[in-house]
Amino acid sequence: MGEPTEIHAAGAVQGSGSVDGTAPSGRMPDGATRAAQTRSAALRSRLRDQRRSPARPRLWFELALIGVSYWLYSLVRNAVPEQAAVALKHSTWIWHFERALGVGVERSVNHGVNSVTWLIVGMNYYYATLHFIVTIGVLVWIYRWHPGRYAAARTVLFVTTGIALVGFYFFPLAPPRLTAFGFVDTVKLHETWGSMASGPAAHVSNQYAAMPSMHIGWSVWCGLAIFFLARRTWVRVLGLLYPLTTLVVIVSTANHFWMDAVGGLACLAVGFAAARAVYHVWAYQLPRTPAREGDDRPVTVPEQWSAESAVGASRR
């Protein structure tokens, strides 16, 4: 057998009688590569490859996307009408529903933790800061060390947040600290700095966007990413502990009911389902490193293909 014939991604087989390099029958001989396919077939194949191994994300695009998305998130979240009466009615429904199920223990947790000043103050700062710091940190970590999985993971987070905005609009809900059920507003009581939930900052933030809880949606997203992608066992354990700790914090500070956390998990489930529909696999099952882009190296095809093409051309 002689040496194989070389072709390039933009060209046809040397000596071929057809423009796109296909066999006379229109069917690719065994061993043919995508370079010799028709343009439409090559486009479909490229789209499949893009889903299976997304391209390396561009830093400037991702930074712009995150900035614009957070601006829109804040704009929409805070533009939702603050319907106090409706929000308080919804919180009454939630509270009575939880108590009927026997899980309405948020008030006891809130009062118990509030009795330990250093602990509740630490939780106030946790609630105000780590929600953003950890989420951004995990995004940067995935971008840097798992670029092939970044686009899918980011899609999960963005869809989750988009679904949450729908919940904020159609189901305004007062957090426990704003109800008449005897909860303690721990930020106001201890004059904790930095929270958008209470104090002066409350005047520029929608106080009735408690359902679903994005503290839970985002923290579980972070925890799962760390658990599935980290190598060290202790780091993976910390990944799982992070959303559990966040759940304790949002209840202890009276910023959310248990049901708000359930709503956050439901939004996250939709986010994962949407990413799977796009990429055909779960976000963390994609290759760690994307396939090399713009590969113009010669592609070899079987010698008999070139011979058959040459015979076909000589008969014309």
Secondary structure, 3 states (H helix, E strand, C coil): CCCCEEECCCCCCCCCCCCCCCCCCCCCCCCCCHHHCCHHHHHHHHHHHHHHCCCCCCHHHHHHHHHHHHHHHHHHHHHCCCCHHHHHHHHHHHHHHHHHHCCCCHHHHHHHHHCCHHHHHHHHHHHHHHHHHHHHHHHHHHHHHCHHHHHHHHHHHHHHHHHHHHHHHHCCECCHHHCCCCCCCHHHHHCCCCCCCCCHHHHHCCCCECCCCHHHHHHHHHHHHHHHHCCCHHHHHHHHHHHHHHHHHHHHCCCCCHHHHHHHHHHHHHHHHHHHHHHCCCHHHCCCCCCCCCCCCCEEECHHHHHHHHHHHHCC
